């Protein structure tokens, strides 16, 4: 797996072009409730009106549920919309027993069970993609499908052990500096300064002690095997951070489908939300039929 791919999976992707911004002001989301995850850590979440299927949004690494702020109001007109903060992120607790994809899957499944949801689509940005697969395994018969957002571009990509260790060490040595450098790679010159400042504040305000552990938890995850073994359909809405290896992915999942939003980076749901929402609704309708 390439360094760029790993960073993108963690929510710190490299953008090769600037997407036109929505022009709206980024606003915070009011947390409406919290539930205990499997190890007792409190998981903050927000839920809107009822609707079937419910859409459960899972943010990426060093982010929080406000990264879905452009989806909540428009999609709530048709669906129940659920957002949450994974442990260690946003308003959720910071003391997870372990920082693995499996435990993050427990965070999501705990919220789904608390809301008594019977039919859902999991939407995961970046790290949220692997977390969605982990959560789906814990919710048999409930998940209609997974929509990955700028993740799973090349699930069989490889990354050397030396490169992995170097990346983790950079986070341990000076997380604020490492994070600021990553934000510069993610949001290129010409990005809306309001969005740039907001993303930098969110990401670089993350707990510096937890940050490398999130990465280490992902590195222990066999993405290719879990992607191939998932028992629900997987689709993707991608930016242009990483080239799509559609043929390679379909070697593992012949049903895998993806749409690329040209000119967008790692957060297409914030960069061109109306277009993103159209793609997402189209996938949800497709998953309803299957």
C-alpha atoms as an extended CHARMM CRD file, in Angstrom:
* protein
*
       290  EXT
         1         1  UNK       CA              0.0000000000        0.0000000000        0.0000000000  PROA      1               0.0000000000
         2         2  UNK       CA              1.3970000000        3.4090000000       -0.9490000000  PROA      2               0.0000000000
         3         3  UNK       CA              1.9760000000        6.1400000000        1.6290000000  PROA      3               0.0000000000
         4         4  UNK       CA             -0.5300000000        8.3190000000       -0.2280000000  PROA      4               0.0000000000
         5         5  UNK       CA             -3.1820000000        5.5900000000       -0.0440000000  PROA      5               0.0000000000
         6         6  UNK       CA             -2.6550000000        5.0820000000        3.6910000000  PROA      6               0.0000000000
         7         7  UNK       CA             -2.9020000000        8.8000000000        4.3860000000  PROA      7               0.0000000000
         8         8  UNK       CA             -6.0940000000        8.9960000000        2.3350000000  PROA      8               0.0000000000
         9         9  UNK       CA             -7.6340000000        6.0780000000        4.2020000000  PROA      9               0.0000000000
        10        10  UNK       CA             -7.0060000000        7.9000000000        7.4540000000  PROA      10              0.0000000000
        11        11  UNK       CA             -8.7600000000       11.0330000000        6.3010000000  PROA      11              0.0000000000
        12        12  UNK       CA             -5.5100000000       12.8070000000        5.4480000000  PROA      12              0.0000000000
        13        13  UNK       CA             -5.5420000000       12.2390000000        1.7070000000  PROA      13              0.0000000000
        14        14  UNK       CA             -3.4340000000       14.0570000000       -0.8710000000  PROA      14              0.0000000000
        15        15  UNK       CA             -5.4540000000       16.1300000000       -3.3320000000  PROA      15              0.0000000000
        16        16  UNK       CA             -3.9810000000       16.6180000000       -6.7870000000  PROA      16              0.0000000000
        17        17  UNK       CA             -6.5170000000       19.2710000000       -7.7930000000  PROA      17              0.0000000000
        18        18  UNK       CA             -8.8340000000       21.7790000000       -6.1680000000  PROA      18              0.0000000000
        19        19  UNK       CA            -12.5600000000       21.2310000000       -6.4330000000  PROA      19              0.0000000000
        20        20  UNK       CA            -14.8950000000       24.2150000000       -6.5500000000  PROA      20              0.0000000000
        21        21  UNK       CA            -16.1510000000       24.8250000000       -3.0250000000  PROA      21              0.0000000000
        22        22  UNK       CA            -19.7860000000       25.0450000000       -2.0620000000  PROA      22              0.0000000000
        23        23  UNK       CA            -19.4420000000       28.5500000000       -0.6490000000  PROA      23              0.0000000000
        24        24  UNK       CA            -21.4830000000       27.7380000000        2.4490000000  PROA      24              0.0000000000
        25        25  UNK       CA            -20.3260000000       28.4100000000        5.9720000000  PROA      25              0.0000000000
        26        26  UNK       CA            -19.2140000000       25.3390000000        7.8740000000  PROA      26              0.0000000000
        27        27  UNK       CA            -21.3560000000       24.9220000000       10.9660000000  PROA      27              0.0000000000
        28        28  UNK       CA            -21.1120000000       22.6150000000       13.9410000000  PROA      28              0.0000000000
        29        29  UNK       CA            -23.5250000000       19.7670000000       14.6090000000  PROA      29              0.0000000000
        30        30  UNK       CA            -25.3220000000       19.5870000000       17.9440000000  PROA      30              0.0000000000
        31        31  UNK       CA            -24.8870000000       16.1670000000       19.5040000000  PROA      31              0.0000000000
        32        32  UNK       CA            -28.2710000000       14.8610000000       20.5440000000  PROA      32              0.0000000000
        33        33  UNK       CA            -27.3560000000       11.6880000000       22.4310000000  PROA      33              0.0000000000
        34        34  UNK       CA            -24.6180000000        9.2440000000       23.4000000000  PROA      34              0.0000000000
        35        35  UNK       CA            -24.4230000000        5.4900000000       23.8800000000  PROA      35              0.0000000000
        36        36  UNK       CA            -21.8240000000        3.1690000000       25.3670000000  PROA      36              0.0000000000
        37        37  UNK       CA            -19.6610000000        1.2230000000       22.9220000000  PROA      37              0.0000000000
        38        38  UNK       CA            -18.6410000000       -2.3800000000       23.6230000000  PROA      38              0.0000000000
        39        39  UNK       CA            -15.9280000000       -1.3160000000       26.0730000000  PROA      39              0.0000000000
        40        40  UNK       CA            -18.0350000000        1.3800000000       27.7440000000  PROA      40              0.0000000000
        41        41  UNK       CA            -16.6440000000        4.4080000000       25.8840000000  PROA      41              0.0000000000
        42        42  UNK       CA            -19.4000000000        6.9220000000       25.2020000000  PROA      42              0.0000000000
        43        43  UNK       CA            -20.1660000000        7.4330000000       21.5080000000  PROA      43              0.0000000000
        44        44  UNK       CA            -21.8350000000       10.7150000000       20.5460000000  PROA      44              0.0000000000
        45        45  UNK       CA            -24.3350000000       10.6440000000       17.7180000000  PROA      45              0.0000000000
        46        46  UNK       CA            -27.0590000000       12.6460000000       16.0030000000  PROA      46              0.0000000000
        47        47  UNK       CA            -30.1750000000       11.2630000000       14.3410000000  PROA      47              0.0000000000
        48        48  UNK       CA            -32.8380000000       12.9790000000       12.2680000000  PROA      48              0.0000000000
        49        49  UNK       CA            -36.3490000000       11.9350000000       11.2710000000  PROA      49              0.0000000000
        50        50  UNK       CA            -37.3150000000        8.3350000000       10.6150000000  PROA      50              0.0000000000
        51        51  UNK       CA            -37.0260000000        6.8520000000        7.1390000000  PROA      51              0.0000000000
        52        52  UNK       CA            -36.0000000000        3.6360000000        5.4170000000  PROA      52              0.0000000000
        53        53  UNK       CA            -33.2810000000        2.8570000000        4.8070000000  PROA      53              0.0000000000
        54        54  UNK       CA            -31.4240000000        4.9390000000        7.3570000000  PROA      54              0.0000000000
        55        55  UNK       CA            -28.0940000000        6.3780000000        6.2120000000  PROA      55              0.0000000000
        56        56  UNK       CA            -25.3460000000        6.0260000000        8.8120000000  PROA      56              0.0000000000
        57        57  UNK       CA            -22.3830000000        8.3060000000        8.0660000000  PROA      57              0.0000000000
        58        58  UNK       CA            -18.9060000000        7.3910000000        9.3520000000  PROA      58              0.0000000000
        59        59  UNK       CA            -16.1750000000       10.0290000000        9.2420000000  PROA      59              0.0000000000
        60        60  UNK       CA            -12.4740000000        9.5010000000        8.5720000000  PROA      60              0.0000000000
        61        61  UNK       CA             -9.4430000000        9.6320000000       10.8310000000  PROA      61              0.0000000000
        62        62  UNK       CA             -8.8270000000       12.8670000000       12.7840000000  PROA      62              0.0000000000
        63        63  UNK       CA            -12.2630000000       14.1150000000       11.6810000000  PROA      63              0.0000000000
        64        64  UNK       CA            -15.7270000000       14.0220000000       13.2680000000  PROA      64              0.0000000000
        65        65  UNK       CA            -19.3960000000       13.9120000000       12.3600000000  PROA      65              0.0000000000
        66        66  UNK       CA            -19.4500000000       17.5580000000       11.2370000000  PROA      66              0.0000000000
        67        67  UNK       CA            -17.7060000000       16.4790000000        8.0280000000  PROA      67              0.0000000000
        68        68  UNK       CA            -21.1780000000       15.3400000000        6.9150000000  PROA      68              0.0000000000
        69        69  UNK       CA            -22.8470000000       18.6880000000        7.6090000000  PROA      69              0.0000000000
        70        70  UNK       CA            -23.7300000000       19.1940000000        3.9220000000  PROA      70              0.0000000000
        71        71  UNK       CA            -25.6570000000       15.9100000000        3.8200000000  PROA      71              0.0000000000
        72        72  UNK       CA            -27.8420000000       16.1480000000        6.9210000000  PROA      72              0.0000000000
        73        73  UNK       CA            -30.5310000000       18.6340000000        5.9300000000  PROA      73              0.0000000000
        74        74  UNK       CA            -31.0130000000       17.7330000000        2.2450000000  PROA      74              0.0000000000
        75        75  UNK       CA            -30.9760000000       13.9640000000        2.7610000000  PROA      75              0.0000000000
        76        76  UNK       CA            -33.2000000000       14.1380000000        5.8430000000  PROA      76              0.0000000000
        77        77  UNK       CA            -36.0430000000       15.0500000000        3.5230000000  PROA      77              0.0000000000
        78        78  UNK       CA            -36.0850000000       11.4160000000        2.3410000000  PROA      78              0.0000000000
        79        79  UNK       CA            -34.1080000000        9.3140000000        4.8110000000  PROA      79              0.0000000000
        80        80  UNK       CA            -33.2710000000        8.9970000000        8.4600000000  PROA      80              0.0000000000
        81        81  UNK       CA            -29.7640000000       10.4210000000        8.7090000000  PROA      81              0.0000000000
        82        82  UNK       CA            -27.4020000000        9.3130000000       11.4700000000  PROA      82              0.0000000000
        83        83  UNK       CA            -23.9520000000       10.7460000000       12.1220000000  PROA      83              0.0000000000
        84        84  UNK       CA            -21.5770000000        9.8090000000       14.9230000000  PROA      84              0.0000000000
        85        85  UNK       CA            -18.1630000000       10.5170000000       16.3760000000  PROA      85              0.0000000000
        86        86  UNK       CA            -15.9310000000        7.4610000000       16.5310000000  PROA      86              0.0000000000
        87        87  UNK       CA            -14.1320000000        6.9850000000       19.8380000000  PROA      87              0.0000000000
        88        88  UNK       CA            -11.2820000000        9.4380000000       20.2830000000  PROA      88              0.0000000000
        89        89  UNK       CA            -12.9170000000       11.8690000000       17.8480000000  PROA      89              0.0000000000
        90        90  UNK       CA            -15.2700000000       14.8000000000       18.3130000000  PROA      90              0.0000000000
        91        91  UNK       CA            -17.5010000000       14.6130000000       21.3780000000  PROA      91              0.0000000000
        92        92  UNK       CA            -17.0150000000       10.8760000000       22.0000000000  PROA      92              0.0000000000
        93        93  UNK       CA            -14.9420000000        9.3250000000       24.7550000000  PROA      93              0.0000000000
        94        94  UNK       CA            -11.1650000000        9.0150000000       24.4530000000  PROA      94              0.0000000000
        95        95  UNK       CA            -10.4150000000        5.8090000000       26.3610000000  PROA      95              0.0000000000
        96        96  UNK       CA            -10.9960000000        2.9370000000       23.9690000000  PROA      96              0.0000000000
        97        97  UNK       CA             -9.6270000000       -0.4330000000       25.0680000000  PROA      97              0.0000000000
        98        98  UNK       CA             -7.9310000000       -0.7470000000       21.6750000000  PROA      98              0.0000000000
        99        99  UNK       CA             -7.8070000000        1.3880000000       18.5300000000  PROA      99              0.0000000000
       100       100  UNK       CA             -8.6930000000       -1.2100000000       15.9080000000  PROA      100             0.0000000000
       101       101  UNK       CA            -11.1300000000       -1.2830000000       13.0160000000  PROA      101             0.0000000000
       102       102  UNK       CA            -13.0620000000       -3.9310000000       14.9390000000  PROA      102             0.0000000000
       103       103  UNK       CA            -13.5240000000       -1.6330000000       17.9490000000  PROA      103             0.0000000000
       104       104  UNK       CA            -14.5580000000        1.2430000000       15.6960000000  PROA      104             0.0000000000
       105       105  UNK       CA            -17.0450000000       -1.1680000000       14.1600000000  PROA      105             0.0000000000
       106       106  UNK       CA            -18.4220000000       -1.6600000000       17.6680000000  PROA      106             0.0000000000
       107       107  UNK       CA            -18.8880000000        2.1200000000       17.9750000000  PROA      107             0.0000000000
       108       108  UNK       CA            -21.0630000000        2.1350000000       14.8720000000  PROA      108             0.0000000000
       109       109  UNK       CA            -23.0190000000       -1.0150000000       15.6840000000  PROA      109             0.0000000000
       110       110  UNK       CA            -23.7380000000        0.2850000000       19.2040000000  PROA      110             0.0000000000
       111       111  UNK       CA            -25.3970000000        3.3890000000       17.7500000000  PROA      111             0.0000000000
       112       112  UNK       CA            -27.3720000000        1.3580000000       15.2090000000  PROA      112             0.0000000000
       113       113  UNK       CA            -28.6960000000       -0.9120000000       17.9470000000  PROA      113             0.0000000000
       114       114  UNK       CA            -29.5010000000        2.0080000000       20.2530000000  PROA      114             0.0000000000
       115       115  UNK       CA            -31.6580000000        3.5340000000       17.5180000000  PROA      115             0.0000000000
       116       116  UNK       CA            -33.2140000000        0.1400000000       16.7230000000  PROA      116             0.0000000000
       117       117  UNK       CA            -32.4810000000        0.5300000000       13.0180000000  PROA      117             0.0000000000
       118       118  UNK       CA            -33.5670000000       -2.3880000000       10.8590000000  PROA      118             0.0000000000
       119       119  UNK       CA            -32.3780000000       -1.3380000000        7.3870000000  PROA      119             0.0000000000
       120       120  UNK       CA            -29.3320000000        0.8700000000        6.8460000000  PROA      120             0.0000000000
       121       121  UNK       CA            -26.7250000000        1.9640000000        4.3290000000  PROA      121             0.0000000000
       122       122  UNK       CA            -23.2770000000        2.6500000000        5.7970000000  PROA      122             0.0000000000
       123       123  UNK       CA            -21.4070000000        5.5720000000        4.2320000000  PROA      123             0.0000000000
       124       124  UNK       CA            -17.7400000000        5.8000000000        5.2200000000  PROA      124             0.0000000000
       125       125  UNK       CA            -15.2070000000        8.4380000000        4.2440000000  PROA      125             0.0000000000
       126       126  UNK       CA            -11.5570000000        7.4090000000        4.2520000000  PROA      126             0.0000000000
       127       127  UNK       CA            -10.9150000000        5.3770000000        7.4300000000  PROA      127             0.0000000000
       128       128  UNK       CA            -14.6960000000        5.1700000000        7.7040000000  PROA      128             0.0000000000
       129       129  UNK       CA            -14.7010000000        2.7310000000        4.7770000000  PROA      129             0.0000000000
       130       130  UNK       CA            -12.8610000000       -0.0620000000        6.6280000000  PROA      130             0.0000000000
       131       131  UNK       CA            -14.8980000000        0.7880000000        9.7330000000  PROA      131             0.0000000000
       132       132  UNK       CA            -18.0950000000        0.3020000000        7.7120000000  PROA      132             0.0000000000
       133       133  UNK       CA            -16.9630000000       -3.1920000000        6.6960000000  PROA      133             0.0000000000
       134       134  UNK       CA            -16.1850000000       -4.0180000000       10.3270000000  PROA      134             0.0000000000
       135       135  UNK       CA            -19.5760000000       -2.7020000000       11.4500000000  PROA      135             0.0000000000
       136       136  UNK       CA            -21.4670000000       -4.6120000000        8.7440000000  PROA      136             0.0000000000
       137       137  UNK       CA            -20.0630000000       -7.8920000000       10.0760000000  PROA      137             0.0000000000
       138       138  UNK       CA            -21.6130000000       -7.0740000000       13.4520000000  PROA      138             0.0000000000
       139       139  UNK       CA            -25.0140000000       -6.2090000000       11.9800000000  PROA      139             0.0000000000
       140       140  UNK       CA            -26.0900000000       -9.2120000000        9.8830000000  PROA      140             0.0000000000
       141       141  UNK       CA            -29.3560000000       -8.6880000000        8.0620000000  PROA      141             0.0000000000
       142       142  UNK       CA            -29.3830000000       -4.9560000000        8.7930000000  PROA      142             0.0000000000
       143       143  UNK       CA            -26.9070000000       -3.4440000000        6.3280000000  PROA      143             0.0000000000
       144       144  UNK       CA            -28.1580000000       -3.0660000000        2.7390000000  PROA      144             0.0000000000
       145       145  UNK       CA            -24.7850000000       -1.9320000000        1.4670000000  PROA      145             0.0000000000
       146       146  UNK       CA            -21.6930000000        0.2150000000        1.9490000000  PROA      146             0.0000000000
       147       147  UNK       CA            -20.8270000000        3.4000000000        0.0800000000  PROA      147             0.0000000000
       148       148  UNK       CA            -17.1430000000        4.2520000000        0.4170000000  PROA      148             0.0000000000
       149       149  UNK       CA            -16.1640000000        7.9030000000        0.0150000000  PROA      149             0.0000000000
       150       150  UNK       CA            -12.6830000000        8.4670000000       -1.4260000000  PROA      150             0.0000000000
       151       151  UNK       CA            -11.4260000000        5.1670000000       -0.1010000000  PROA      151             0.0000000000
       152       152  UNK       CA            -10.9650000000        1.6290000000       -1.5350000000  PROA      152             0.0000000000
       153       153  UNK       CA             -9.3540000000        3.0110000000       -4.6950000000  PROA      153             0.0000000000
       154       154  UNK       CA             -6.8320000000        0.1500000000       -4.7380000000  PROA      154             0.0000000000
       155       155  UNK       CA             -7.4060000000       -2.3220000000       -1.9290000000  PROA      155             0.0000000000
       156       156  UNK       CA             -4.5440000000       -4.5760000000       -2.9870000000  PROA      156             0.0000000000
       157       157  UNK       CA             -1.9430000000       -1.7980000000       -2.9260000000  PROA      157             0.0000000000
       158       158  UNK       CA              1.1060000000       -2.5010000000       -0.7700000000  PROA      158             0.0000000000
       159       159  UNK       CA              3.2010000000       -0.3980000000        1.6020000000  PROA      159             0.0000000000
       160       160  UNK       CA              6.5900000000       -1.4080000000        2.9780000000  PROA      160             0.0000000000
       161       161  UNK       CA              7.0850000000       -2.0260000000        6.6760000000  PROA      161             0.0000000000
       162       162  UNK       CA              9.8570000000        0.5710000000        6.7480000000  PROA      162             0.0000000000
       163       163  UNK       CA              7.5600000000        3.2120000000        5.2900000000  PROA      163             0.0000000000
       164       164  UNK       CA              4.8060000000        2.2950000000        7.7480000000  PROA      164             0.0000000000
       165       165  UNK       CA              7.1020000000        2.6800000000       10.7220000000  PROA      165             0.0000000000
       166       166  UNK       CA              8.4630000000        5.9840000000        9.4620000000  PROA      166             0.0000000000
       167       167  UNK       CA              4.9730000000        7.4040000000        9.0400000000  PROA      167             0.0000000000
       168       168  UNK       CA              3.8670000000        6.3660000000       12.5200000000  PROA      168             0.0000000000
       169       169  UNK       CA              7.0570000000        7.7600000000       14.0200000000  PROA      169             0.0000000000
       170       170  UNK       CA              6.5010000000       11.1310000000       12.3640000000  PROA      170             0.0000000000
       171       171  UNK       CA              3.1400000000       11.3390000000       14.1050000000  PROA      171             0.0000000000
       172       172  UNK       CA              4.6930000000       10.4350000000       17.4470000000  PROA      172             0.0000000000
       173       173  UNK       CA              7.5630000000       12.8930000000       17.1050000000  PROA      173             0.0000000000
       174       174  UNK       CA              5.5580000000       16.0190000000       16.2650000000  PROA      174             0.0000000000
       175       175  UNK       CA              1.8970000000       15.5070000000       15.4690000000  PROA      175             0.0000000000
       176       176  UNK       CA              0.9770000000       19.1940000000       15.0020000000  PROA      176             0.0000000000
       177       177  UNK       CA              3.7530000000       19.7020000000       12.4430000000  PROA      177             0.0000000000
       178       178  UNK       CA              2.9650000000       16.4310000000       10.6640000000  PROA      178             0.0000000000
       179       179  UNK       CA             -0.7190000000       17.3220000000       10.5670000000  PROA      179             0.0000000000
       180       180  UNK       CA             -0.1730000000       20.8330000000        9.2050000000  PROA      180             0.0000000000
       181       181  UNK       CA              1.9880000000       19.3810000000        6.4350000000  PROA      181             0.0000000000
       182       182  UNK       CA             -0.7470000000       16.9010000000        5.5750000000  PROA      182             0.0000000000
       183       183  UNK       CA             -3.4060000000       19.6100000000        5.4600000000  PROA      183             0.0000000000
       184       184  UNK       CA             -1.2480000000       21.5080000000        2.9590000000  PROA      184             0.0000000000
       185       185  UNK       CA             -1.1700000000       18.3810000000        0.8100000000  PROA      185             0.0000000000
       186       186  UNK       CA             -4.8870000000       17.7990000000        1.1880000000  PROA      186             0.0000000000
       187       187  UNK       CA             -6.1030000000       21.3500000000        0.5060000000  PROA      187             0.0000000000
       188       188  UNK       CA             -4.1280000000       22.9500000000       -2.2840000000  PROA      188             0.0000000000
       189       189  UNK       CA             -3.5870000000       26.5980000000       -3.1680000000  PROA      189             0.0000000000
       190       190  UNK       CA             -6.8740000000       28.1870000000       -4.1280000000  PROA      190             0.0000000000
       191       191  UNK       CA             -8.9940000000       26.2590000000       -1.6560000000  PROA      191             0.0000000000
       192       192  UNK       CA            -11.7290000000       28.2450000000        0.0680000000  PROA      192             0.0000000000
       193       193  UNK       CA             -9.8820000000       29.7500000000        3.0620000000  PROA      193             0.0000000000
       194       194  UNK       CA            -12.8670000000       29.1110000000        5.3380000000  PROA      194             0.0000000000
       195       195  UNK       CA            -12.8370000000       25.4060000000        4.5080000000  PROA      195             0.0000000000
       196       196  UNK       CA             -9.0430000000       25.2630000000        4.7760000000  PROA      196             0.0000000000
       197       197  UNK       CA             -9.0300000000       26.8100000000        8.2560000000  PROA      197             0.0000000000
       198       198  UNK       CA            -11.8820000000       24.5880000000        9.4060000000  PROA      198             0.0000000000
       199       199  UNK       CA            -10.2610000000       21.3400000000        8.2240000000  PROA      199             0.0000000000
       200       200  UNK       CA             -6.8990000000       22.3190000000        9.7110000000  PROA      200             0.0000000000
       201       201  UNK       CA             -8.5090000000       23.1830000000       13.0300000000  PROA      201             0.0000000000
       202       202  UNK       CA            -10.4250000000       19.8910000000       13.1400000000  PROA      202             0.0000000000
       203       203  UNK       CA             -7.5760000000       17.6200000000       12.1310000000  PROA      203             0.0000000000
       204       204  UNK       CA             -4.6950000000       19.2690000000       13.9470000000  PROA      204             0.0000000000
       205       205  UNK       CA             -6.6890000000       19.6190000000       17.1380000000  PROA      205             0.0000000000
       206       206  UNK       CA             -6.8560000000       15.8330000000       17.3890000000  PROA      206             0.0000000000
       207       207  UNK       CA             -5.3750000000       14.1260000000       20.4730000000  PROA      207             0.0000000000
       208       208  UNK       CA             -1.6600000000       13.7460000000       19.6720000000  PROA      208             0.0000000000
       209       209  UNK       CA             -1.3510000000       10.6620000000       21.8830000000  PROA      209             0.0000000000
       210       210  UNK       CA             -4.2010000000        8.8480000000       20.1400000000  PROA      210             0.0000000000
       211       211  UNK       CA             -3.2250000000        9.9150000000       16.5930000000  PROA      211             0.0000000000
       212       212  UNK       CA             -0.4620000000        7.3350000000       15.9880000000  PROA      212             0.0000000000
       213       213  UNK       CA             -2.5400000000        4.5930000000       17.5700000000  PROA      213             0.0000000000
       214       214  UNK       CA             -5.3000000000        5.1800000000       15.0310000000  PROA      214             0.0000000000
       215       215  UNK       CA             -2.7530000000        4.6180000000       12.2730000000  PROA      215             0.0000000000
       216       216  UNK       CA             -1.3290000000        1.5200000000       13.9570000000  PROA      216             0.0000000000
       217       217  UNK       CA             -4.8320000000        0.0870000000       14.2870000000  PROA      217             0.0000000000
       218       218  UNK       CA             -5.4130000000        0.4600000000       10.5840000000  PROA      218             0.0000000000
       219       219  UNK       CA             -2.0410000000       -1.0820000000        9.7140000000  PROA      219             0.0000000000
       220       220  UNK       CA             -3.0870000000       -4.2700000000       11.4930000000  PROA      220             0.0000000000
       221       221  UNK       CA             -6.2250000000       -4.5120000000        9.3390000000  PROA      221             0.0000000000
       222       222  UNK       CA             -6.2120000000       -6.8300000000        6.3220000000  PROA      222             0.0000000000
       223       223  UNK       CA             -8.1260000000       -4.5310000000        3.9860000000  PROA      223             0.0000000000
       224       224  UNK       CA             -8.0000000000       -6.7440000000        0.9000000000  PROA      224             0.0000000000
       225       225  UNK       CA             -9.2850000000       -9.8050000000        2.7380000000  PROA      225             0.0000000000
       226       226  UNK       CA            -12.0520000000       -7.9130000000        4.5340000000  PROA      226             0.0000000000
       227       227  UNK       CA            -13.0790000000       -6.1150000000        1.3360000000  PROA      227             0.0000000000
       228       228  UNK       CA            -13.3090000000       -9.4250000000       -0.5080000000  PROA      228             0.0000000000
       229       229  UNK       CA            -15.1710000000      -11.1350000000        2.3350000000  PROA      229             0.0000000000
       230       230  UNK       CA            -17.7900000000       -8.4580000000        3.0140000000  PROA      230             0.0000000000
       231       231  UNK       CA            -21.2730000000       -9.9460000000        2.6700000000  PROA      231             0.0000000000
       232       232  UNK       CA            -22.9460000000       -6.7370000000        1.4730000000  PROA      232             0.0000000000
       233       233  UNK       CA            -22.5850000000       -4.7600000000       -1.7830000000  PROA      233             0.0000000000
       234       234  UNK       CA            -19.8810000000       -2.0740000000       -1.8750000000  PROA      234             0.0000000000
       235       235  UNK       CA            -19.9500000000        1.0410000000       -4.0380000000  PROA      235             0.0000000000
       236       236  UNK       CA            -17.6760000000        4.0970000000       -4.0050000000  PROA      236             0.0000000000
       237       237  UNK       CA            -17.8150000000        7.8330000000       -4.6520000000  PROA      237             0.0000000000
       238       238  UNK       CA            -14.2760000000        9.0450000000       -5.2290000000  PROA      238             0.0000000000
       239       239  UNK       CA            -12.3010000000       12.2170000000       -5.7000000000  PROA      239             0.0000000000
       240       240  UNK       CA             -9.0720000000       12.2470000000       -7.6390000000  PROA      240             0.0000000000
       241       241  UNK       CA             -6.6420000000       11.8130000000       -4.7440000000  PROA      241             0.0000000000
       242       242  UNK       CA             -5.6100000000        8.3310000000       -5.8810000000  PROA      242             0.0000000000
       243       243  UNK       CA             -6.0940000000        6.5630000000       -9.2300000000  PROA      243             0.0000000000
       244       244  UNK       CA             -8.8800000000        3.9880000000       -9.1970000000  PROA      244             0.0000000000
       245       245  UNK       CA             -7.7750000000        0.3980000000       -9.7990000000  PROA      245             0.0000000000
       246       246  UNK       CA            -11.2060000000       -0.8230000000      -10.8240000000  PROA      246             0.0000000000
       247       247  UNK       CA             -9.9240000000       -3.9920000000      -12.4590000000  PROA      247             0.0000000000
       248       248  UNK       CA             -7.8580000000       -4.9420000000       -9.3990000000  PROA      248             0.0000000000
       249       249  UNK       CA            -10.7470000000       -4.3250000000       -7.0220000000  PROA      249             0.0000000000
       250       250  UNK       CA            -13.0930000000       -6.3820000000       -9.1830000000  PROA      250             0.0000000000
       251       251  UNK       CA            -10.7170000000       -9.3140000000       -8.9510000000  PROA      251             0.0000000000
       252       252  UNK       CA            -11.8450000000       -9.4460000000       -5.3150000000  PROA      252             0.0000000000
       253       253  UNK       CA            -15.3950000000       -8.1480000000       -5.7490000000  PROA      253             0.0000000000
       254       254  UNK       CA            -16.8640000000       -8.4200000000       -9.2650000000  PROA      254             0.0000000000
       255       255  UNK       CA            -19.8620000000       -6.3290000000       -8.1550000000  PROA      255             0.0000000000
       256       256  UNK       CA            -17.7720000000       -3.3450000000       -7.0240000000  PROA      256             0.0000000000
       257       257  UNK       CA            -18.7690000000       -0.0680000000       -8.6590000000  PROA      257             0.0000000000
       258       258  UNK       CA            -17.4210000000        3.4650000000       -8.4030000000  PROA      258             0.0000000000
       259       259  UNK       CA            -17.9990000000        6.9820000000       -9.6820000000  PROA      259             0.0000000000
       260       260  UNK       CA            -15.1690000000        9.5260000000       -9.7760000000  PROA      260             0.0000000000
       261       261  UNK       CA            -15.9760000000       13.1860000000       -9.1330000000  PROA      261             0.0000000000
       262       262  UNK       CA            -13.3750000000       14.7960000000      -11.3620000000  PROA      262             0.0000000000
       263       263  UNK       CA            -11.6470000000       17.8250000000       -9.8900000000  PROA      263             0.0000000000
       264       264  UNK       CA            -12.4520000000       16.9060000000       -6.3050000000  PROA      264             0.0000000000
       265       265  UNK       CA            -10.0830000000       15.9050000000       -3.5450000000  PROA      265             0.0000000000
       266       266  UNK       CA            -10.5250000000       13.7610000000       -0.4860000000  PROA      266             0.0000000000
       267       267  UNK       CA            -13.7800000000       15.2910000000        0.7780000000  PROA      267             0.0000000000
       268       268  UNK       CA            -16.1790000000       15.4350000000       -2.1910000000  PROA      268             0.0000000000
       269       269  UNK       CA            -19.1240000000       15.6020000000        0.2160000000  PROA      269             0.0000000000
       270       270  UNK       CA            -17.8610000000       19.0230000000        1.3580000000  PROA      270             0.0000000000
       271       271  UNK       CA            -16.3540000000       20.1730000000       -1.9220000000  PROA      271             0.0000000000
       272       272  UNK       CA            -19.3300000000       19.5890000000       -4.2520000000  PROA      272             0.0000000000
       273       273  UNK       CA            -22.1170000000       18.4950000000       -1.8960000000  PROA      273             0.0000000000
       274       274  UNK       CA            -25.0600000000       18.7200000000       -4.2850000000  PROA      274             0.0000000000
       275       275  UNK       CA            -23.3650000000       16.5090000000       -6.8450000000  PROA      275             0.0000000000
       276       276  UNK       CA            -22.1710000000       14.1480000000       -4.1360000000  PROA      276             0.0000000000
       277       277  UNK       CA            -25.6630000000       13.8510000000       -2.6980000000  PROA      277             0.0000000000
       278       278  UNK       CA            -27.0880000000       12.9650000000       -6.1170000000  PROA      278             0.0000000000
       279       279  UNK       CA            -24.5410000000       10.1740000000       -6.5370000000  PROA      279             0.0000000000
       280       280  UNK       CA            -25.2580000000        8.8980000000       -3.0410000000  PROA      280             0.0000000000
       281       281  UNK       CA            -29.0200000000        8.8250000000       -3.4920000000  PROA      281             0.0000000000
       282       282  UNK       CA            -28.5710000000        6.9820000000       -6.7990000000  PROA      282             0.0000000000
       283       283  UNK       CA            -26.4910000000        4.3230000000       -5.0580000000  PROA      283             0.0000000000
       284       284  UNK       CA            -29.0130000000        4.0000000000       -2.2310000000  PROA      284             0.0000000000
       285       285  UNK       CA            -31.8100000000        3.4530000000       -4.7510000000  PROA      285             0.0000000000
       286       286  UNK       CA            -29.6610000000        0.8400000000       -6.4900000000  PROA      286             0.0000000000
       287       287  UNK       CA            -29.0060000000       -0.9380000000       -3.1920000000  PROA      287             0.0000000000
       288       288  UNK       CA            -32.7380000000       -0.9320000000       -2.4280000000  PROA      288             0.0000000000
       289       289  UNK       CA            -33.3510000000       -2.9600000000       -5.5690000000  PROA      289             0.0000000000
       290       290  UNK       CA            -30.6130000000       -5.5330000000       -4.9840000000  PROA      290             0.0000000000
